Amino acid sequence: MALLDILEFPDSRLRTVAKPIKNVTPKIRQLADDMLQTMYLAPGIGLAASQVNVHQRLIVIDISEEKNQPLVMINPQIIQQEGSIESDEGCLSVPGYYEPVSRYSSIRVTALDQNGNPFEIEAEELLAICIQHELDHLDGKLFVDFISKTKRQLIRKKLLKRKKQN
């Protein structure tokens, strides 16, 4: 397994729309494993391939306390949504910042697993939020797109300054 570099806002590569995965190959399975390792070490609860500069429709999530329930979703699609929930979101690509974002509280999603088998899940609350957040990454969006322009610019400026210092 390999530890992957996570792109940070305002890196323009985070705005790239990911392409569907045509075939689940050993390379895709390895990418999912590497993404899980990267996510756990970051530490985070979700990671999209776009965040590691691979612009394919793949996300990994684990919201369990023990970090032992990994969820790999290839070509995920929301097919049903309802309700509304607002919570503070953070992001491995926007380190150190948390802002309130409104999402659907309940979703149904179809995807392929690491073996290329189709599956469907219903997700609520934190899992639903996390899936929607990661799907946004695949579409070139970040949670900072849902906050005020002033706050977004302030975060951008602070992250750029921190990057120059490192």
C-alpha positions, -999 to 999 in steps of 0.1 A, spaced: 0 0 0 10 36 -6 3 68 12 -11 93 -13 -7 131 -14 -40 149 -7 -46 180 -28 -55 212 -8 -78 241 -16 -74 262 -37 -55 237 -60 -73 239 -93 -71 201 -98 -98 198 -71 -122 213 -97 -118 185 -122 -149 165 -128 -141 128 -124 -148 103 -151 -168 70 -146 -147 39 -141 -153 15 -170 -137 -16 -155 -128 -25 -119 -92 -37 -124 -65 -47 -99 -52 -11 -103 -86 3 -92 -87 -21 -62 -52 -10 -52 -61 27 -55 -91 21 -32 -68 3 -7 -42 32 -9 -70 57 -5 -83 40 27 -48 39 42 -43 76 33 -78 85 48 -71 66 80 -37 82 85 -49 117 77 -71 111 98 -105 114 80 -138 96 75 -140 100 37 -118 105 7 -126 109 -30 -101 99 -57 -102 135 -70 -86 146 -37 -55 124 -45 -54 137 -81 -70 107 -97 -100 119 -116 -121 88 -115 -154 82 -98 -142 64 -66 -148 72 -30 -139 56 3 -156 61 36 -154 48 72 -175 65 98 -170 38 124 -153 46 157 -130 16 154 -121 24 117 -130 -11 108 -160 -7 84 -145 6 52 -170 14 24 -157 15 -12 -180 30 -38 -171 30 -75 -193 51 -98 -217 61 -69 -250 77 -78 -277 91 -56 -310 77 -68 -332 90 -40 -330 117 -14 -352 133 12 -351 155 43 -326 181 53 -298 182 79 -272 209 87 -239 200 102 -204 214 105 -183 198 77 -146 196 75 -124 183 47 -90 168 43 -85 192 13 -94 222 35 -75 213 67 -84 229 99 -117 245 88 -153 235 97 -184 253 84 -221 245 85 -235 229 53 -270 218 46 -274 183 30 -301 157 24 -307 137 57 -315 105 39 -302 91 6 -303 59 -15 -271 53 -35 -261 27 -61 -225 19 -68 -200 -9 -75 -179 -25 -49 -142 -33 -51 -150 -65 -70 -172 -47 -96 -204 -60 -81 -234 -36 -80 -249 -27 -47 -274 -2 -32 -274 13 2 -296 36 22 -277 62 43 -288 86 69 -273 114 89 -235 112 91 -231 85 64 -255 104 41 -236 137 47 -202 120 41 -214 103 8 -228 136 -5 -196 155 5 -174 130 -14 -197 129 -44 -193 167 -46 -155 162 -49 -161 139 -79 -181 168 -95 -153 193 -88 -170 209 -58 -158 216 -23 -178 223 9 -164 258 9 -185 264 -23 -216 263 1 -204 291 24 -201 328 18 -177 342 -7 -160 362 20 -154 332 43 -142 311 13 -117 338 3 -104 341 39 -99 303 41 -81 304 7 -58 332 18 -49 314 51 -42 281 34 -20 297 8 -1 315 35 4 283 55 15 265 23 42 292 17 55 288 53 60 250 49 
